[in-house]
Amino acid sequence: MPTTTIAPGARVRIRDAEWLVKRKDINSEGAEVLDVVGLSELVEDQEARFIRELEEDTLEIIDPAETEKR
């Protein structure tokens, strides 16, 4: 299981797109599931669900200091 905590409100980059984490759950198999909404142009306002363990190769937590207000 991942060691870095991702909380609702965090910005993440998954599959080269930026997302806002709306909710984090644990599924029946113990995996973290992230409910997100798109922020970058290609996925803007689209909702998605990612299983964190399957996205570890592409997942990047964005430092809040590096974000711009929208």
RATAZI-V90153 format. One record per residue. N is the residue number from 0. RES is the residue in three letters. SS is DSSP state (@ for helix, = for strand, . for the rest). PSI is psi in degrees with one decimal (none if undefined). Layout:
N;RES;SS;PSI / N;RES;SS;PSI
This chain:
0;MET;.;143.5 / 1;PRO;.;149.4 / 2;THR;.;-26.8 / 3;THR;.;128.6 / 4;THR;.;135.5 / 5;ILE;.;120.8 / 6;ALA;.;156.0 / 7;PRO;.;139.1 / 8;GLY;.;-14.8 / 9;ALA;.;149.4 / 10;ARG;=;134.7 / 11;VAL;=;156.4 / 12;ARG;=;121.3 / 13;ILE;=;129.6 / 14;ARG;.;42.6 / 15;ASP;.;19.6 / 16;ALA;=;150.2 / 17;GLU;=;135.7 / 18;TRP;=;152.5 / 19;LEU;=;125.5 / 20;VAL;=;121.0 / 21;LYS;=;-32.9 / 22;ARG;=;149.3 / 23;LYS;=;128.9 / 24;ASP;=;169.4 / 25;ILE;=;126.8 / 26;ASN;.;-179.7 / 27;SER;.;-17.0 / 28;GLU;.;5.5 / 29;GLY;.;7.8 / 30;ALA;.;144.9 / 31;GLU;=;133.2 / 32;VAL;=;124.6 / 33;LEU;=;121.7 / 34;ASP;=;123.0 / 35;VAL;=;163.6 / 36;VAL;=;139.1 / 37;GLY;=;141.4 / 38;LEU;.;-34.4 / 39;SER;.;161.4 / 40;GLU;@;-46.0 / 41;LEU;@;-31.5 / 42;VAL;@;12.7 / 43;GLU;.;128.8 / 44;ASP;.;5.7 / 45;GLN;.;140.1 / 46;GLU;=;145.2 / 47;ALA;=;166.3 / 48;ARG;=;128.0 / 49;PHE;=;138.7 / 50;ILE;=;116.0 / 51;ARG;@;-44.9 / 52;GLU;@;-29.4 / 53;LEU;@;-17.3 / 54;GLU;@;4.9 / 55;GLU;.;-33.1 / 56;ASP;.;-24.9 / 57;THR;.;-5.8 / 58;LEU;.;130.3 / 59;GLU;=;127.3 / 60;ILE;=;126.9 / 61;ILE;.;127.4 / 62;ASP;.;125.9 / 63;PRO;@;-29.7 / 64;ALA;@;-18.4 / 65;GLU;@;5.6 / 66;THR;.;157.7 / 67;GLU;.;145.4 / 68;LYS;.;137.0 / 69;ARG;.;none
